[in-house]
Amino acid sequence: MKRLCTAAEIKFYISSFFARGSKSTNYLKPNKNCNLTSWVSGCEPGWACSVENNTKVDLKNSKDVPARNLDCQSCCEGFFCPHGITCMMPCPLGSYCPLAKLNKTTGVCDPYHYQLPPGEPNHTCGGADIWADILSSSEVFCSAGSYCPTTTQKIPCSSGHFCRTGSTSQVGCFRLATCDKQTENQNITAYGILLFGGLTLILLIIYNCSDQVLTTREKREAKSREAAARSARETAQARERWKSAKDVARKHAVGLQNQLSRTFSRKKSVRQPEQLKGLGQAKPGTDAALPPMPTSASQLKGKKKEQSNLTKMMHELEEDPDSHEGFNLEIGDKHMKKNMPKGKQLHTRSQIFKYAYGQIEKEKALQEQNKNLTFSGVISMATDIEIRSRPTIEVAFKDLTLTLKGKNKHLLRCVTGKIMPGRVSAVMGPSGAGKTTFLSALAGKATGCTMSGMVLINGKVESIHSYKKIIGFVPQDDIVHGNLTVEENLWFSARCRLSADLPKPEKVLVVERVIEALGLQNVRDSLVGTVEKRGISGGQRKRVNVGLEMVMEPSLLILDEPTSGLDSSSSLLLLRALRREALEGVNICMVLHQPSYTLYKMFDDLILLAKGGLTAYHGPVKKVEEYFAGLGINVPDRVNPPDHFIDILEGIVKPSPSSGVNYKELPLRWMLHNGYAVPPGILNSTGLSTSSTGENSVHETTSAADRSDGQSFAGDLWQDVKSNVELKKDNIQHNFLKSMDLSNRKTPGVFQQYRYFLGRVGKQRLREARIQAVDFLILLLAGICLGTLAKVSDETFGALGYTYTIIAVSLLNKIAALRSFSLDKLHYWRESASGMSSLAYFLAKDTIDSFNTIIKPVVYLSMFYFFNNPRSSILDNYIVLVCLVYCVTGVAYAFAIYLDPGPAQLWSVLLPVVLTLVANQNEERGMFRQLENLCYTKWALEAFVIANAERYSGVWLITRCGSLMKYNYKLNDWNSCLICLVLAGIASRGVAFFCLVTFQKK
């Protein structure tokens, strides 16, 4: 006891060790007992001294070092006595501290490598002399392949067990692991190989059979739908046969009645008056009232009764042409039909489709019978209920002018007119006339421009954005989800944009009407297709693009070149569907290029724009030829009128000299014809001005060119920068523009839309299962490579291997997460502009990607852990990886939304590498220290190292403390690191959502 170190001496040893570092551990700094003036044999390595007999040693005293210079002896077994201190300390658990033996060949005390002091023949080898980190004092550590239950006992590992360096007991190996005698670590690569084979097989099955799940489900639904359609058709055919039978029966009854009346008339002429009297007294239905033959009398009796029933039936048929009296294929008799569930009471899919197809078949039949009836009237007759009336939108515009900001270029100029409900208006003109700009201005989508003039909605000065829930805008490009079927695209748009209180059967009916009207029945279950995967034809895709807006039952429908790329039959089919929408009171306006004469005659109004955004004609289609004929411009025979007018406005075809009209004068002629105010600029640019007009315009052009040439390059650059800044500012302000909702339509809320988006994104991910399988396979290979090559070392607690893990997992998960938003930008811009919730869209994407956040760490660790076999548990590694994947996924969202696909991929590759290099600088202060604390790679690496370091105890304490101090890590910061990773993921998602809402294009 008198030779044991007190707390003060142990503190002195530890502090001296960390002060000098691991490079100088053979002696300590001078102290009370060992210095230049006092150096007893106990100061030598492996030896210790005792205090005086009458001195009491307080082992807990951490302040005073007692005097030890008596009775110096070799250090006891199981203790170590450092060089430069005269006390002995107990060796920690996991160490092996036997007495040293002199190696006469080398003169070193094995196994501790210290030498005896010269000139002291009585000095012998003592015990251990040092306990430090594994690099400085590896001889003290219980060697690998053996375990040390005490500091003086060392036992080799038996077969079936393994013993790591510094073990106090042997650990049993797994069943499939190979563990021979004195094995340092179990070889569990067999588990990794089995997992790799199993997961590879599963991924191959997913890769080859991923579409079968949805395909089988779609087939079952298609069978149910086809059965409902077949039932509806059979019901309609039976109804028609029943009506025909009623008509035939009615004709026979009328004929029989006429025949009987003629027969009685002949009898009256030959009978005696008393017979007539008797006949008048006879009771109806008796033999006296019938002809003499008994057989005829009985037949007549039956006919009279039949006549009564037929008459009643005829009256019912006249009052209710759709009466199902006497038949019902699904329900049975009349009383059961009265108890049929209505549209709001239908629940099963089969019932809903039977209801929808039944209504459609009724509408078809009634439309054939009443061709002049409006579509809403047909629906009202078919459903026997009051039809939902759509609010009407009339758009009037006066002197509408759009000027490009920063360049003073007119895109539209002095456009006046209006588009009315129930009419189909066509916007035509040569290229560069501003047709698409005109539609964008009406829809409130024109950004980067200064708009002047007046736009009236239903005669009031109101923002068009107040009605965006009932306005449909069909873009020129076919922005349709290629990995969804035709029906899924239409059904999603209907559910998100129709009224929330509309029952599901009615929504299904709306979608089925649109599919029927657009002729998409044959491809309703086909994928729309993408560039990589072929789907439906281009014409069908164009019709789906239009159908996305038709299913939301708009009041104003604006279409940008809906017939481009369509053949004549497809264009005719599309326009017929739009005409039917116009019968409902929808205001339809579209841009067209060179329509056929048949299509041209189907329009109600024509807006003809000339170059420069000027109006050349705006009025009924029937009067356009009459108007131009008044100007001396006649349409030649066998020439399509719109083609001829566009060629004239283009300047390709010159008007006849006798008309005295120049094609540049046509907008001015229209203004003068309607009495509109003519701006001076337009008046000066035509031939109707003074003779000096041409000279003035040339002079103005020349002076403008001179001003442009006189401006410096820096001035031009500054003007371009200002224009770009103004454009960005205008786009951001447009994205945050809020208007009062005047549409009177309550669409589903954020939570309901979140459910709809969740279902859609889930289907898309299932159809992209092949891509997911490839991602998982790459993660498996990365886990094998890094688990095999970057072994976790005891000296660094796996810092190097985990660094590679962070880089690989970050890179692979970021590249995969980029697909979530990079490929759907156009679809999101269209959907958000129509009023769909951006928050629901973002949350649904993130929720579905949470599957990857949970599964991908499992896939990677299934290889890395079994090929690397670190000391930390697989659960600790999994938790850190989940937090890391969650963090990098959010960062990838921000890159995908804000950047284009190319730069986003480049940043996703560079960022983890750069941040890992910054995190490993280990600077104690300065700028790098601050940057290091902001790197997510630092938090992930610290969490990995701490999870591994916690498994080292006993003899490893000094090594663990030294390593953690080297990297500026703290053992209690594991939870803090995980929290930082999660918070970084949340913050990056917040930035991504802000970019999604702010920098979108309408």
NUROMAR-994693 format. One record per residue (C-alpha): x, y, z; residue in three letters. Coordinates in steps of 0.25 Angstrom, whole numbers, plus 5000, padded with zeros to 4 digits. Layout:
BEGIN
XYZALA/...
END
This chain:
BEGIN
500050005000MET/501250095003LYS/501750084989ARG/500350114982LEU/500250244975CYS/499350344981THR/498350424973ALA/499350544972ALA/500350454966GLU/499450384956ILE/498950524952LYS/500450574950PHE/500650444941TYR/499450464933ILE/499650614931SER/501150604928SER/500850494918PHE/499850584910PHE/500650704912ALA/501850634905ARG/501050554895GLY/501350414891SER/502650444885LYS/503350464898SER/502850354908THR/504150294913ASN/504250384925TYR/503450494932LEU/503750634936LYS/504550654949PRO/503750644961ASN/503950644976LYS/504550504977ASN/505250494964CYS/506050614959ASN/507450654957LEU/507850654971THR/507150534976SER/507050404967TRP/506850274974VAL/506750144968SER/505150154969GLY/505250264958CYS/505750154948GLU/504650094939PRO/503949964946GLY/504350004960TRP/503650074971ALA/503950124986CYS/503250134999SER/502950255008VAL/503450255023GLU/502850155032ASN/502250265041ASN/501650335029THR/500150315026LYS/499850315011VAL/498550365006ASP/498250304993LEU/497150404990LYS/498050524992ASN/498050594979SER/498950714983LYS/500150674990ASP/501250574985VAL/501850494997PRO/503350474998ALA/503650334993ARG/505150294994ASN/505250175003LEU/505150025001ASP/505250034986CYS/504849904979GLN/504449844966SER/502949874962CYS/501949764966CYS/501349684955GLU/500049744950GLY/500549884952PHE/501449984944PHE/502450074949CYS/502750194940PRO/504150244938HIS/504350374946GLY/503350344957ILE/503550254970THR/502150194971CYS/501450084964MET/500050084958MET/499149964955PRO/499049924941CYS/497649954934PRO/496749834930LEU/497049784916GLY/498549794919SER/499649684922TYR/500749734932CYS/501649614936PRO/503049634942LEU/504049664932ALA/505249574928LYS/506649614924LEU/506949584910ASN/508449554911LYS/508649564896THR/508049704895THR/508149754909GLY/506749794909VAL/505649754919CYS/504649684911ASP/503549704908PRO/503649854912TYR/504849894904HIS/505549974915TYR/507049954919GLN/507649934933LEU/508350064938PRO/509850054936PRO/510750044948GLY/509749974957GLU/509949824957PRO/508949794968ASN/507849864959HIS/506949754952THR/505749764943CYS/504449804949GLY/503049814945GLY/502349894934ALA/502950034932ASP/501850104924ILE/500350104920TRP/500050204909ALA/499350194895ASP/499450064886ILE/500550124878LEU/501450154890SER/501150044899SER/500649924891SER/501449824899GLU/500549854911VAL/499249824903PHE/498749684903CYS/499149634890SER/498149594879ALA/497749454879GLY/497749444894SER/496949504905TYR/497449544919CYS/496349524930PRO/497349594940THR/498549674937THR/499449554941THR/498849444933GLN/498849424918LYS/498049314911ILE/498049284897PRO/496649284890CYS/496049154887SER/495449104874SER/494049164871GLY/494449294878HIS/495149424875PHE/495949514884CYS/496249654879ARG/497449744885THR/497249774899GLY/496149674902SER/495749624916THR/494949504911SER/494749424898GLN/493549454889VAL/492749344882GLY/492749344867CYS/491549344858PHE/491049204853ARG/491549234839LEU/492849304843ALA/494149234842THR/494949254856CYS/496249164858ASP/497049164870LYS/497649304875GLN/496749374864THR/496849524865GLU/495449554859ASN/494349464853GLN/494249454838ASN/492749484835ILE/492949514820THR/492149384818ALA/490949464823TYR/491249584814GLY/491349484802ILE/490049424805LEU/489349554807LEU/489949604794PHE/489449484787GLY/488049494793GLY/487949644791LEU/488449634777THR/487449534774LEU/486349614779ILE/486849734772LEU/486849654759LEU/485449614761ILE/485049754764ILE/485749804752TYR/485049704742ASN/483749694749CYS/483449834755SER/482349864745ASP/481549744748GLN/480949784761VAL/480349914755LEU/480049834742THR/479249724749THR/478549824758ARG/478149914745GLU/477649784738LYS/476749754750ARG/476249894750GLU/476049894735ALA/475249764736LYS/474349824746SER/474249954737ARG/473949874725GLU/472949794732ALA/472249924736ALA/472349974722ALA/471749844716ARG/470649844726SER/470349994723ALA/470249964708ARG/469449844710GLU/468449924719THR/468450034708ALA/468149934697GLN/467049864706ALA/466450004708ARG/466450024693GLU/465849894690ARG/464749914701TRP/464450044696LYS/464349984682SER/463449874687ALA/462549984694LYS/462450064681ASP/462049934673VAL/461049894684ALA/460450034684ARG/460350034668LYS/459649894669HIS/458749944680ALA/458350064672VAL/458149984659GLY/457249884667LEU/456449994673GLN/456250054659ASN/455849914654GLN/454849894665LEU/454250034663SER/454050004648ARG/453449864651THR/452449934661PHE/452150034651SER/451749924640ARG/450849854651LYS/450149974654LYS/449649994640SER/448949854639VAL/448449834653ARG/447049864658GLN/446749984667PRO/446449884678GLU/447749814676GLN/448449954678LEU/447549974690LYS/447949844696GLY/449349864693LEU/449349994700GLY/448749924712GLN/449749814712ALA/450849824722LYS/452249844717PRO/453049714715GLY/451749624714THR/451449544702ASP/450249634698ALA/451249744695ALA/452149654686LEU/451949594672PRO/451249464672PRO/452449374671MET/452849324685PRO/454349314681THR/454349454676SER/453649504689ALA/454749444698SER/455849504690GLN/455249634690LEU/455049634705LYS/456549604706GLY/456849714696LYS/456049814704LYS/456849784717LYS/458149794709GLU/457749924702GLN/457549984716SER/458949934720ASN/459649984708LEU/458950114708THR/459450134722LYS/460850094718MET/460850194706MET/460450304715HIS/461650264724GLU/462550254713LEU/462150394707GLU/462350454721GLU/463650384724ASP/464350334712PRO/465450264720ASP/464450184728SER/464950044732HIS/463549994734GLU/463649844732GLY/465149824732PHE/466349854739ASN/467649764737LEU/468249794750GLU/467149824760ILE/465949754756GLY/464549804756ASP/464049954757LYS/463949954773HIS/465449904774MET/465850014764LYS/465250124772LYS/466250074783ASN/467450084775MET/468650164781PRO/468850294775LYS/470150354771GLY/470550404785LYS/470250274791GLN/471150184782LEU/472350124789HIS/472950014782THR/473750034769ARG/472849944761SER/471650024765GLN/472250154762ILE/472650114748PHE/471250054745LYS/470750184749TYR/471650264741ALA/471550174728TYR/470050174730GLY/469950324730GLN/470850334718ILE/470050234710GLU/468750314713LYS/469450444709GLU/469850374696LYS/468450324693ALA/467850464697LEU/468850534688GLN/468450454676GLU/466950484679GLN/467150634682ASN/468350684673LYS/467950824675ASN/467950814690LEU/469050874698THR/470050774705PHE/469550824718SER/468150804715GLY/468550664710VAL/469250634723ILE/468050694731SER/467050594724MET/468050474726ALA/468250494740THR/466850544744ASP/467450644753ILE/467850794752GLU/469150804745ILE/470250884752ARG/470351014746SER/471751064743ARG/472051214746PRO/472251294733THR/473551374730ILE/473551484720GLU/474851544717VAL/474851684710ALA/476151764707PHE/476351904702LYS/477651964697ASP/478451844702LEU/479951864701THR/481151784705LEU/482551844705THR/483751764708LEU/484451824721LYS/485851894718GLY/485751884703LYS/484451964700ASN/484051864690LYS/482551844688HIS/482051704688LEU/480551744687LEU/480051874683ARG/478651934685CYS/477851804684VAL/476351824687THR/475251724688GLY/474651624696LYS/474451474697ILE/473051424701MET/472551294708PRO/471951194700GLY/472851224688ARG/474051164682VAL/475051274678SER/476251254669ALA/477551334670VAL/478351334657MET/479451414650GLY/480851394645PRO/482051354653SER/482451464663GLY/481051534663ALA/480951514678GLY/479951404678LYS/480451324690THR/480851454697THR/479351504695PHE/478851374702LEU/479851384713SER/479451524716ALA/477951484717LEU/478351374726ALA/479151464735GLY/480451384732LYS/481251494724ALA/482451534733THR/483651624729GLY/482751714722CYS/482051854725THR/480551834722MET/479651954719SER/478251964715GLY/477051904722MET/476551764724VAL/475151744729LEU/474651614735ILE/473151604734ASN/473151754732GLY/473951784745LYS/475351824747VAL/475851694754GLU/477051604754SER/476951484745ILE/477751414757HIS/476451424765SER/475851314756TYR/477051224754LYS/476251104760LYS/475251114749ILE/476251144738ILE/476951044729GLY/478251074722PHE/478750974712VAL/480251004709PRO/480850984695GLN/481750864700ASP/481150734705ASP/481450744719ILE/480850614724VAL/481450504733HIS/482050404725GLY/482150294736ASN/480650304738LEU/479450244730THR/478550334722VAL/477450304732GLU/478350334744GLU/478750464739ASN/477350514736LEU/476850454750TRP/477850524758PHE/477550664751SER/476050644754ALA/476250604768ARG/477150724771CYS/476450824764ARG/474950794764LEU/474150834776SER/474450764789ALA/472950744792ASP/472750674778LEU/472450524781PRO/473450424775LYS/472450364766PRO/472150504759GLU/473650524758LYS/473850384751VAL/472650424742LEU/473450554738VAL/474650474735VAL/473950374727GLU/473250484719ARG/474550544715VAL/475250414712ILE/474050374703GLU/474050514697ALA/475450514693LEU/475450374688GLY/476450324698LEU/475750194702GLN/476650104695ASN/477950154702VAL/477350194715ARG/478150084722ASP/479450114714SER/480650194720LEU/480750324713VAL/482250304711GLY/483550374712THR/484750404703VAL/485350274708GLU/484150184708LYS/483150184697ARG/481650214701GLY/480450264693ILE/480550334680SER/480850484679GLY/479350514675GLY/478850444687GLN/479850514696ARG/479350644691LYS/477950604695ARG/478350564708VAL/478950704710ASN/477650764707VAL/476850664715GLY/477650704728LEU/476950844727GLU/475550794722MET/475350694734VAL/475350814744MET/474150874737GLU/474751004734PRO/473951134731SER/475051194723LEU/475951094715LEU/477151154708ILE/477951064698LEU/479251094692ASP/479351024679GLU/478550894683PRO/478550844669THR/480050854665SER/480550714661GLY/479150654660LEU/478550604647ASP/477250654642SER/476350544648SER/477050564662SER/476850714661SER/475450694657LEU/475150604669LEU/475850704678LEU/475050824673LEU/473750744674ARG/474050724689ALA/474350864691LEU/473050904684ARG/472350814693ARG/473050894705GLU/472551024699ALA/471150974699LEU/471250964714GLU/471651114714GLY/473151104714VAL/473951224708ASN/474951154699ILE/476151224693CYS/477251164685MET/478451184676VAL/478451114663LEU/479351094651HIS/478751074637GLN/477451004641PRO/476750924630SER/475450984625TYR/474650894633THR/475250934646LEU/475251074642TYR/473751074640LYS/473551014654MET/474051134661PHE/473151244665ASP/474051364666ASP/475451394659LEU/476551484665ILE/477551514654LEU/478851574659LEU/479851644650ALA/481351654652LYS/481651744664GLY/480451694672GLY/479451784665LEU/478051734662THR/477651714647ALA/476251664650TYR/475451624662HIS/474051574660GLY/473151454655PRO/473751354646VAL/472551374637LYS/472851524634LYS/474351514632VAL/474351494617GLU/473251604616GLU/474151704623TYR/475351674615PHE/474551674602ALA/474151814606GLY/475651854606LEU/475851794593GLY/476451664598ILE/475751544592ASN/476051394595VAL/476351324582PRO/475651194579ASP/476151064585ARG/476951144595VAL/476751124610ASN/476351264615PRO/477151264628PRO/478351224620ASP/478151334610HIS/477951444621PHE/479251394628ILE/480051394615ASP/479551544613ILE/479951584627LEU/481351514625GLU/481551594612GLY/481651464604ILE/480451494596VAL/480251634592LYS/478851694591PRO/478351734577SER/478851874572PRO/477351914570SER/477051904585SER/478052004588GLY/478351934601VAL/479751904607ASN/479851784616TYR/480451874627LYS/479251964627GLU/478251854631LEU/478351874646PRO/478152024644LEU/476951994635ARG/476351914646TRP/476552024656MET/475952124647LEU/474752024643HIS/474452014658ASN/474652154662GLY/475852124671TYR/476852224675ALA/478052214666VAL/479452234673PRO/480352334666PRO/481452224664GLY/480552134657ILE/480052244648LEU/481452284644ASN/481852144641SER/480852124630THR/480752184616GLY/479452264620LEU/480352374626SER/480952494619THR/481952474608SER/483052504617SER/482752384626THR/483752294620GLY/484852394621GLU/484452424636ASN/484452274639SER/485752254632VAL/486352374640HIS/485752314653GLU/486352174651THR/487652234647THR/487752324659SER/487352204668ALA/488452124662ALA/489452244664ASP/489052244679ARG/489252094680SER/490552104673ASP/490952224681GLY/490752154694GLN/491952084700SER/492051934703PHE/492051954718ALA/490752034716GLY/490151914708ASP/490551814718LEU/489951904729TRP/488651914722GLN/488651764720ASP/488951734735VAL/487851834739LYS/486851764729SER/487151624735ASN/487051674749VAL/485751734746GLU/485251604740LEU/485651524752LYS/484951624761LYS/483751614753ASP/483651464753ASN/483851464768ILE/482751564770GLN/481851484761HIS/482051364769ASN/481651424782PHE/480451494776LEU/479251474784LYS/477851504779SER/476451494785MET/475751364781ASP/474551394773LEU/474351254766SER/473351204777ASN/474051074776ARG/474651004788LYS/475650904784THR/476250804793PRO/477150854804GLY/478650834806VAL/478450704814PHE/477550644804GLN/478450684792GLN/479650624800TYR/478850494800ARG/478650504785TYR/480050544782PHE/480550424791LEU/479750324783GLY/480350384770ARG/481750394774VAL/481650244780GLY/481150194766LYS/482350274759GLN/483350214769ARG/482850074766LEU/482950094752ARG/484350144754GLU/484750014762ALA/485749984752ARG/486550114754ILE/486350084769GLN/486949944768ALA/488149994760VAL/488350104772ASP/488349994782PHE/489249904774LEU/490250014773ILE/490150034788LEU/490449884790LEU/491649894782LEU/492150014789ALA/491949954803GLY/492749834798ILE/493949914793CYS/494050004805LEU/493749894815GLY/494949814809THR/495949924806LEU/495650024817ALA/495849944829LYS/495450004843VAL/496850014850SER/496850014865ASP/497850134865GLU/496950234858THR/495550164862PHE/495250154848GLY/495350304844ALA/495850274830LEU/494850164826GLY/493750244831TYR/494250364823THR/494150284811TYR/492750244815THR/492250384817ILE/492750424803ILE/492150304796ALA/490850304803VAL/490650454801SER/491050454786LEU/490150334783LEU/488950374791ASN/489050524785LYS/489050474771ILE/487850384773ALA/487150494781ALA/487350594769LEU/486350514761ARG/485150544771SER/485050694766PHE/485950714754SER/485050634745LEU/483750684749ASP/484050834749LYS/483150864737LEU/482050784742HIS/482050854756TYR/482050994749TRP/480850954742ARG/480150894754GLU/480451004763SER/480051114753ALA/478651044753SER/478551054768GLY/479050924773MET/479750924787SER/481250934786SER/481450894800LEU/480650764798ALA/481450734785TYR/482750754793PHE/482350674805LEU/481850564797ALA/483150554790LYS/483950554803ASP/483050454809THR/483250354798ILE/484750384798ASP/484750344813SER/484650204808PHE/486050214802ASN/486550294815THR/486150164823ILE/486550054813ILE/487850104807LYS/488650104820PRO/488249964822VAL/488649924808VAL/490049994810TYR/490249934824LEU/489849794819SER/491149794811MET/492049894819PHE/491849844833TYR/492049694830PHE/493349724821PHE/493949824831ASN/493449774844ASN/493649894853PRO/493449894868ARG/492249984868SER/490949924867SER/490149914854ILE/489049994860LEU/489950104864ASP/490450114849ASN/489050104844TYR/488550224852ILE/489750304848VAL/489550264833LEU/488050294834VAL/488250434839CYS/489350454828LEU/488450414817VAL/487350504822TYR/488350624822CYS/488950594808VAL/487550574802THR/487050714807GLY/488350774801VAL/488050704788ALA/486650754788TYR/487150894788ALA/488150874777PHE/487150804768ALA/486150914770ILE/487051034769TYR/488050984758LEU/487950924745ASP/488150774744PRO/489650784739GLY/490150884750PRO/489350814761ALA/490050674758GLN/491350744758LEU/491150814772TRP/490550684777SER/491950614774VAL/492850724778LEU/492150774791LEU/492350644800PRO/493850634795VAL/494150784799VAL/493350784812LEU/494150654816THR/495450714813LEU/495050844821VAL/494550754833ALA/495850684834ASN/496750804836GLN/496650794851ASN/496950934853GLU/496850984867GLU/496451124864ARG/496251214852GLY/495351214840MET/495551074837PHE/495051034851ARG/493751114848GLN/493551054835LEU/493850914840GLU/492750934850ASN/491750964839LEU/492050844831CYS/491150724831TYR/492250634828THR/492950664841LYS/491650634849TRP/491550504842ALA/492950464844LEU/492950504859GLU/491750414861ALA/492350294854PHE/493650314862VAL/492950334875ILE/492050214873ALA/493350124870ASN/494150184882ALA/493050154892GLU/493350014890ARG/494850034895TYR/495050034910SER/496049994920GLY/497449984914VAL/496950064902TRP/496550194910LEU/497750274908ILE/497750234893THR/496350274892ARG/496550404899CYS/497750444890GLY/496950404878SER/495750484881LEU/496550604886MET/497350604873LYS/496050614864TYR/495450714874ASN/494350614877TYR/493550594890LYS/493050454895LEU/491750514900ASN/491450584886ASP/490850464879TRP/489450514881ASN/489750654878SER/490450614864CYS/489150534861LEU/488250654864ILE/489150744856CYS/489050654844LEU/487550644845VAL/487450794847LEU/488250814835ALA/487350724827GLY/486150804832ILE/486850944828ALA/487250894815SER/485850844812ARG/485350984816GLY/486351054806VAL/485850954796ALA/484350984798PHE/484651134798PHE/485351114784CYS/484251034779LEU/483251144782VAL/484151264779THR/484851224766PHE/483751154759GLN/483351194745LYS/481851204743LYS/
END
